[in-house]
Amino acid sequence: MLRVLFKKIFYIAAMLLFISFLSFFAIYAAPNSFFSAGGLNPNMTPEAIAHLKEVYGLDKPILQQYLSWLNALLHLDFGISFSSGNSVLEEIKGRIGVTLAINIVSMIIVFIVAIRVGVNSALKGAKFDKIAKQFALLSYATPSFYLALILIMVFGFKLGWFPIMGLESLNPKEGLERYLDMAYHLVLPVFVIVFTSFGSLMLYIRSLTLDILKSDYIFYARARGLDERTIRRVYIYKNLMPFIVTILGLSLPGLLGGSVILEQIFSIDGMGLLFFQAALSRDYPVIMGILIIGAFLTLLGNVIADLILLRLDPHRSRG
């Protein structure tokens, strides 16, 4: 197990190096830049722009810029944002919390609903299965921004049940009331993510459950007189676990970038909105910082999923 862990750590380091190299050169090869995209005052002189490029090290050869950036990254220094002049790490730390909260809560609800409904859709009668599939297809086909606008119009403007923007009310609260107020503001964004995400996962779980039900051990379990609850707990959920763990590992990158559009619609100052603004203004340090964190989460998710699967099935280590 320890040998596998060291191999996975080396794999993460090597892939991060490769991804950082490709991302860095791809971003800097893109047309225009922060200094030519309207990010600065258009009345600034070429001499002032040249001085700023010298300050940020953009006047050096591209390979030297990459090596300098990589050396700083090894010390957890993501650089300085062109737009704000603040540390990229501080910019990310100030926004990552709300994005993680939104997407973690949404992901937990999505998995609970999708697994429960998917298994029931495979086990219960044709009527329940038909209704579940219709809801899943509606979920899969509904654009998140369209649903968000409808909810804002209905529950925000007409009924006035939920706030439609921001994280907190105009009157600041403290303690537990502050967190309850933030949760109240996140009801609509979380609902949009859950509704538009559970459909595809539910259909996948349903398909896997149908395959499990065709297995010989299900036939013999029913022949032995085991009730449906025991079959579901011992045979179905247990055999679904490797697939669920794999999907969970692949879902980690979505914790950062899964709510870009919704954060803009609901005016939530999170990572998605930060990345969108950085892309518009060609703020390279912020873009690279978010890309590296996203890549790290992707690789980490895959490694965690592999280690959990190895724990569930030790014979996988032979491969």
C-alpha positions as CSV (number, residue, x, y, z in Angstrom):
1,M,0.0,0.0,0.0
2,L,2.8,2.4,0.9
3,R,4.6,1.7,-2.4
4,V,1.4,2.5,-4.3
5,L,1.0,5.7,-2.4
6,F,4.5,6.8,-3.3
7,K,3.8,6.0,-7.0
8,K,0.6,8.1,-6.8
9,I,2.5,11.0,-5.3
10,F,5.1,10.9,-8.1
11,Y,2.3,10.6,-10.6
12,I,0.6,13.8,-9.3
13,A,3.9,15.7,-9.3
14,A,4.8,14.7,-12.8
15,M,1.3,15.4,-14.2
16,L,1.1,18.8,-12.5
17,L,4.5,19.7,-14.0
18,F,3.2,18.7,-17.5
19,I,-0.1,20.4,-17.1
20,S,1.5,23.6,-15.8
21,F,3.9,23.6,-18.8
22,L,1.1,23.2,-21.4
23,S,-1.2,25.7,-19.6
24,F,1.4,28.4,-19.2
25,F,2.6,28.3,-22.8
26,A,-1.0,28.0,-24.1
27,I,-2.2,31.1,-22.1
28,Y,0.8,33.2,-23.2
29,A,0.4,32.1,-26.8
30,A,-3.2,33.4,-26.8
31,P,-3.8,36.7,-28.8
32,N,-3.9,40.0,-26.9
33,S,-2.8,40.4,-23.3
34,F,-3.8,42.2,-20.1
35,F,-2.0,45.3,-21.4
36,S,-3.8,45.3,-24.7
37,A,-7.3,44.1,-23.6
38,G,-8.5,47.3,-22.0
39,G,-7.4,46.1,-18.5
40,L,-5.4,49.3,-18.0
41,N,-6.1,52.9,-18.7
42,P,-6.0,53.3,-22.5
43,N,-4.3,56.7,-22.0
44,M,-1.2,55.1,-20.5
45,T,2.0,55.7,-22.5
46,P,4.0,52.8,-24.1
47,E,6.8,53.7,-21.7
48,A,4.5,53.1,-18.7
49,I,3.3,49.8,-20.1
50,A,6.9,48.7,-20.8
51,H,7.8,49.6,-17.2
52,L,4.9,47.5,-15.8
53,K,5.9,44.5,-18.0
54,E,9.4,44.8,-16.5
55,V,7.9,44.9,-13.0
56,Y,5.9,41.7,-13.6
57,G,8.8,40.1,-15.5
58,L,6.9,39.9,-18.8
59,D,9.8,41.4,-20.7
60,K,11.8,38.2,-20.2
61,P,11.9,35.2,-22.6
62,I,8.8,33.0,-22.2
63,L,10.9,30.0,-20.9
64,Q,12.5,32.1,-18.3
65,Q,9.1,33.4,-17.2
66,Y,7.9,29.9,-16.8
67,L,10.8,28.8,-14.8
68,S,10.5,31.8,-12.5
69,W,6.8,31.1,-12.1
70,L,7.4,27.4,-11.4
71,N,10.1,28.3,-8.8
72,A,7.6,30.6,-7.0
73,L,4.9,28.0,-7.2
74,L,7.1,25.5,-5.3
75,H,7.0,28.0,-2.5
76,L,3.2,28.4,-2.8
77,D,3.6,31.8,-4.4
78,F,1.1,32.1,-7.3
79,G,2.2,35.6,-8.1
80,I,0.4,39.0,-8.1
81,S,-2.9,39.6,-9.8
82,F,-2.6,42.1,-12.7
83,S,-6.1,43.5,-12.1
84,S,-6.1,44.0,-8.3
85,G,-2.4,44.0,-7.4
86,N,-3.1,41.6,-4.6
87,S,-1.6,38.2,-4.1
88,V,-3.2,35.5,-6.2
89,L,-3.3,33.2,-3.2
90,E,-5.1,35.8,-1.2
91,E,-7.6,36.4,-4.0
92,I,-8.3,32.6,-4.1
93,K,-8.4,32.2,-0.3
94,G,-11.0,35.0,-0.1
95,R,-13.4,33.3,-2.6
96,I,-12.8,29.6,-2.4
97,G,-14.8,29.0,0.8
98,V,-18.2,30.0,-0.6
99,T,-17.6,28.1,-3.9
100,L,-16.6,24.9,-2.0
101,A,-19.7,25.3,0.3
102,I,-22.1,25.6,-2.6
103,N,-20.7,22.7,-4.6
104,I,-20.0,20.3,-1.7
105,V,-23.6,20.7,-0.4
106,S,-24.9,20.4,-3.9
107,M,-22.8,17.3,-4.7
108,I,-23.9,15.5,-1.5
109,I,-27.6,16.2,-2.3
110,V,-27.1,15.1,-5.9
111,F,-25.5,11.8,-5.0
112,I,-28.1,11.0,-2.3
113,V,-31.0,11.8,-4.6
114,A,-29.5,10.1,-7.7
115,I,-28.5,6.9,-6.0
116,R,-31.8,6.6,-4.1
117,V,-34.0,7.3,-7.1
118,G,-31.8,5.4,-9.5
119,V,-31.9,2.2,-7.4
120,N,-35.7,2.6,-6.9
121,S,-36.2,3.2,-10.6
122,A,-34.6,-0.2,-11.3
123,L,-36.4,-2.1,-8.5
124,K,-39.9,-0.7,-8.6
125,G,-42.6,-1.0,-11.2
126,A,-42.8,0.5,-14.6
127,K,-44.9,3.5,-13.5
128,F,-42.2,4.8,-11.0
129,D,-39.5,4.0,-13.5
130,K,-41.2,6.0,-16.2
131,I,-41.7,9.1,-14.0
132,A,-38.1,8.9,-12.7
133,K,-36.7,8.7,-16.3
134,Q,-38.9,11.7,-17.3
135,F,-37.5,13.8,-14.4
136,A,-34.0,12.6,-15.2
137,L,-34.3,13.6,-18.9
138,L,-35.8,17.0,-17.9
139,S,-32.9,17.5,-15.5
140,Y,-30.4,16.6,-18.2
141,A,-32.0,18.9,-20.8
142,T,-32.5,22.0,-18.6
143,P,-29.8,24.7,-19.0
144,S,-28.7,25.9,-15.5
145,F,-28.8,29.6,-16.5
146,Y,-32.4,29.3,-17.8
147,L,-33.6,27.6,-14.7
148,A,-31.8,30.1,-12.5
149,L,-33.5,33.0,-14.3
150,I,-37.0,31.3,-14.0
151,L,-36.4,30.8,-10.2
152,I,-35.3,34.4,-9.8
153,M,-38.4,35.7,-11.6
154,V,-40.9,33.4,-9.7
155,F,-39.4,33.0,-6.2
156,G,-37.5,36.2,-6.1
157,F,-39.5,38.9,-7.8
158,K,-43.1,37.6,-7.8
159,L,-43.3,35.7,-4.6
160,G,-40.4,37.3,-2.8
161,W,-39.6,34.0,-0.9
162,F,-35.8,34.0,-1.5
163,P,-33.1,36.6,-2.1
164,I,-31.8,36.7,-5.7
165,M,-28.2,38.0,-5.2
166,G,-25.3,38.1,-2.9
167,L,-24.5,36.1,0.2
168,E,-25.8,38.2,3.0
169,S,-28.6,40.5,3.8
170,L,-28.1,44.3,3.8
171,N,-28.5,44.3,7.6
172,P,-25.3,42.4,8.8
173,K,-25.9,39.5,11.2
174,E,-23.5,37.8,13.6
175,G,-22.9,34.3,14.9
176,L,-25.3,31.5,13.9
177,E,-27.8,34.0,12.4
178,R,-25.1,35.0,9.8
179,Y,-24.6,31.4,8.7
180,L,-28.3,30.8,8.5
181,D,-28.7,34.0,6.4
182,M,-26.0,32.8,4.0
183,A,-27.7,29.4,3.7
184,Y,-31.0,31.2,3.0
185,H,-29.2,33.1,0.1
186,L,-27.8,29.9,-1.3
187,V,-31.1,28.0,-1.5
188,L,-31.8,28.9,-5.2
189,P,-28.2,28.4,-6.5
190,V,-27.9,25.0,-4.7
191,F,-31.4,23.9,-6.1
192,V,-30.3,24.8,-9.6
193,I,-27.1,22.8,-9.4
194,V,-28.9,19.8,-7.8
195,F,-31.8,19.8,-10.4
196,T,-29.5,20.1,-13.4
197,S,-27.0,17.6,-12.2
198,F,-28.8,14.6,-10.8
199,G,-30.4,13.4,-14.0
200,S,-27.4,11.9,-15.8
201,L,-26.1,10.4,-12.6
202,M,-29.5,8.9,-11.8
203,L,-29.7,7.2,-15.2
204,Y,-26.2,5.9,-14.8
205,I,-27.1,4.4,-11.4
206,R,-30.3,2.9,-12.8
207,S,-28.4,1.3,-15.6
208,L,-25.8,-0.2,-13.2
209,T,-28.5,-1.4,-10.9
210,L,-30.3,-3.2,-13.7
211,D,-27.0,-5.0,-14.6
212,I,-26.5,-6.0,-11.0
213,L,-30.1,-7.4,-10.9
214,K,-29.3,-9.7,-13.8
215,S,-26.4,-11.3,-11.8
216,D,-26.6,-14.9,-10.6
217,Y,-26.0,-13.9,-6.9
218,I,-29.2,-11.8,-7.0
219,F,-31.1,-14.8,-8.3
220,Y,-29.7,-17.1,-5.6
221,A,-30.3,-14.4,-2.9
222,R,-33.9,-14.2,-3.8
223,A,-34.2,-18.0,-4.1
224,R,-32.9,-18.2,-0.5
225,G,-35.8,-15.9,0.5
226,L,-33.9,-12.7,1.3
227,D,-36.1,-9.7,1.5
228,E,-35.6,-6.7,-0.8
229,R,-34.1,-4.5,1.9
230,T,-31.3,-7.0,2.6
231,I,-30.7,-7.5,-1.1
232,R,-30.5,-3.7,-1.6
233,R,-28.1,-3.2,1.3
234,V,-25.9,-6.2,0.9
235,Y,-25.8,-6.8,-2.8
236,I,-26.8,-3.7,-4.7
237,Y,-25.3,-0.8,-2.8
238,K,-22.1,-2.8,-2.1
239,N,-21.6,-3.5,-5.8
240,L,-22.4,0.1,-6.7
241,M,-19.8,1.4,-4.3
242,P,-16.7,1.2,-6.7
243,F,-18.6,3.1,-9.4
244,I,-19.8,5.7,-6.9
245,V,-16.3,6.2,-5.6
246,T,-14.9,6.6,-9.1
247,I,-17.6,9.2,-10.0
248,L,-16.9,11.1,-6.7
249,G,-13.2,11.2,-7.5
250,L,-14.0,12.7,-11.0
251,S,-16.4,15.2,-9.4
252,L,-13.7,17.0,-7.3
253,P,-12.7,19.5,-10.1
254,G,-16.3,20.6,-10.2
255,L,-16.0,21.9,-6.7
256,L,-14.2,24.9,-8.1
257,G,-15.5,25.5,-11.6
258,G,-18.9,23.9,-11.4
259,S,-20.8,27.2,-10.7
260,V,-19.2,29.8,-12.9
261,I,-22.4,30.9,-14.6
262,L,-24.5,30.7,-11.4
263,E,-22.1,32.8,-9.4
264,Q,-22.4,35.5,-12.0
265,I,-26.2,35.3,-12.3
266,F,-26.7,35.3,-8.5
267,S,-23.8,37.8,-7.9
268,I,-21.9,35.4,-5.6
269,D,-18.3,36.4,-5.2
270,G,-16.7,33.0,-5.6
271,M,-14.0,31.1,-7.5
272,G,-16.2,30.7,-10.6
273,L,-16.8,34.5,-10.9
274,L,-13.1,35.1,-10.2
275,F,-12.0,32.8,-13.0
276,F,-14.5,34.4,-15.4
277,Q,-13.3,37.9,-14.6
278,A,-9.6,36.9,-14.9
279,A,-10.3,35.3,-18.3
280,L,-12.0,38.4,-19.6
281,S,-9.1,40.7,-18.5
282,R,-6.3,38.2,-19.4
283,D,-5.1,38.2,-15.7
284,Y,-2.6,35.4,-16.3
285,P,-1.4,34.8,-12.7
286,V,-5.0,34.3,-11.5
287,I,-5.9,32.1,-14.4
288,M,-2.8,29.9,-13.9
289,G,-3.4,29.7,-10.1
290,I,-7.0,28.5,-10.6
291,L,-6.0,26.1,-13.3
292,I,-3.2,24.5,-11.2
293,I,-5.6,24.2,-8.2
294,G,-8.2,22.6,-10.5
295,A,-5.6,20.2,-12.0
296,F,-4.4,19.3,-8.5
297,L,-8.0,18.5,-7.4
298,T,-8.5,16.4,-10.5
299,L,-5.4,14.3,-9.9
300,L,-6.0,14.1,-6.2
301,G,-9.6,12.9,-6.8
302,N,-8.4,10.2,-9.1
303,V,-5.7,9.1,-6.6
304,I,-8.1,9.0,-3.7
305,A,-10.6,7.1,-5.7
306,D,-7.9,4.5,-6.7
307,L,-6.8,4.1,-3.1
308,I,-10.3,3.6,-1.9
309,L,-11.0,1.1,-4.7
310,L,-7.7,-0.7,-3.7
311,R,-9.0,-0.8,-0.2
312,L,-12.3,-2.3,-1.3
313,D,-10.6,-4.8,-3.7
314,P,-6.9,-5.5,-2.8
315,H,-6.5,-7.6,-5.9
316,R,-6.4,-4.4,-8.0
317,S,-2.9,-3.8,-6.8
318,R,-1.7,-6.6,-8.9
319,G,-2.5,-4.6,-12.0
